[in-house]
Amino acid sequence: MLSIYHRRVLASLLALCSLPALARDLVVVSYGGPNKDAQVTAYYQPFQQETSLRVIPSTWNGEAAKIKAMVDSRNVSWDVVEVDATLQGRGCDEGLFERLDSKLFGNKADFLPETMQPCAMGMFISSTLLAYNADKLKTAPRHWQDFWDTKRFPGKRAMRRGAQYTLEIALMADGVSPDKVYQTLSSAAGVERAFKKLDQIKPFIQWWEAGAQPAQYLLAGDVVMSTAYNGRISNARKEGRNLRAVWLNNIYEMDYWAIPKGSSNKAAALRFISLASRSSQQKRFAEQIAYGPTNNKALTQLSPAALADLPSAPQNQRTALALDYRFWIDHGESLEQRFNSWVGRK
């Protein structure tokens, strides 16, 4: 006889597999680029084959105001949206996303911690790390301190234009261990320390705002090194470019699937997220772009060579800093304002 828990799980799965309510095509919104291309192969096409529903892909830059406007006007045209860790937490608090029943997506024990959230399901782990062009920089940088060493490594270096990642990197360059970064940044003295460190290289910084830019800057020789998303650097190498990544003290975070509050296509959206949470599909995604699966079973299905290039590989996790999205929910607005003011000062 089935337990109450197993009866509930079975009922949830039956509801998920019931497709009469899937009345229209599914609009899936991602951050674009190679990430979206990998999603097409691993998720969009298999979903279309299983359900006969067409996936209509779209892209965005993470502007929460777009979702808020749709939800507030009750005119929601997006069904599944890729969001970062901070937005999924803030959006859930603000009622922008549907609450999710995690049982629809599998056994929690099979996934990395933080994967299953009240309003979101983790899709992959990416890292922000130090990158350089080995064809143009013969001495390889080894850590964030080298990023600040303009004597040994003269020239411009590129950083993401924003407080997030930048302040953490500044503190690690100043000798703060990853496990103490957010404790330090939570104090006024820690914030001052981060900006004082950034002052040292401000004249040498070329800011980037789009994920494709670091690789472009490095290949063009505009900068000697850059912060970058690991997947972009890995893809450039696949194309024969001699770009290298430094994994020491990388900052990793999880991207999530979320359903905008009020979507009329919720049943299909849930079915899509369920498919995208399977180990087989996440393995396929990781083979297309070097972002780590959230399903632990997918990690065991990948080759050692593929695994070594992922943020979730043990050797890449060893000295890594996990982005604390809760910290950025609490402090992000004030720190971004402070950062923008700092950038604008000569």
Stockholm file with secondary structure:
# STOCKHOLM 1.0

chainA/1-346         MLSIYHRRVLASLLALCSLPALARDLVVVSYGGPNKDAQVTAYYQPFQQETSLRVIPSTWNGEAAKIKAMVDSRNVSWDVVEVDATLQGRGCDEGLFERLDSKLFGNKADFLPETMQPCAMGMFISSTLLAYNADKLKTAPRHWQDFWDTKRFPGKRAMRRGAQYTLEIALMADGVSPDKVYQTLSSAAGVERAFKKLDQIKPFIQWWEAGAQPAQYLLAGDVVMSTAYNGRISNARKEGRNLRAVWLNNIYEMDYWAIPKGSSNKAAALRFISLASRSSQQKRFAEQIAYGPTNNKALTQLSPAALADLPSAPQNQRTALALDYRFWIDHGESLEQRFNSWVGRK
#=GR chainA/1-346 SS CCCHHHHHHHHHHHHHHCCTTCCSCEEEEECCHHHHHHHIIIIIHHHHHHHCCCEEEEECCCCHHHHHHHHHHTCCCCSEEEECHHHHHHHHHTTCBCCCCGGGGCCGGGBCTTCEETTEEEEEEEEEEEEEETTTCSSCCCSHHHHHCTTTSCSCEEEESSSTTHHHHHHHHTTCCGGGHHHHHTSHHHHHHHHHHHHTTGGGEEEECSTTHHHHHHHHTSCSEEEEEHHHHHHHHHTTCCEEEEEEEEEEEEEEEECBTTCTTHHHHHHHHHHHTSHHHHHHHHHHSSCEESBHHHHHHSCHHHHTTSTTSHHHHTTCEECCHHHHHHHHHHHHHHHHHHHHCC
#=GC SS_cons         CCCHHHHHHHHHHHHHHCCTTCCSCEEEEECCHHHHHHHIIIIIHHHHHHHCCCEEEEECCCCHHHHHHHHHHTCCCCSEEEECHHHHHHHHHTTCBCCCCGGGGCCGGGBCTTCEETTEEEEEEEEEEEEEETTTCSSCCCSHHHHHCTTTSCSCEEEESSSTTHHHHHHHHTTCCGGGHHHHHTSHHHHHHHHHHHHTTGGGEEEECSTTHHHHHHHHTSCSEEEEEHHHHHHHHHTTCCEEEEEEEEEEEEEEEECBTTCTTHHHHHHHHHHHTSHHHHHHHHHHSSCEESBHHHHHHSCHHHHTTSTTSHHHHTTCEECCHHHHHHHHHHHHHHHHHHHHCC
//
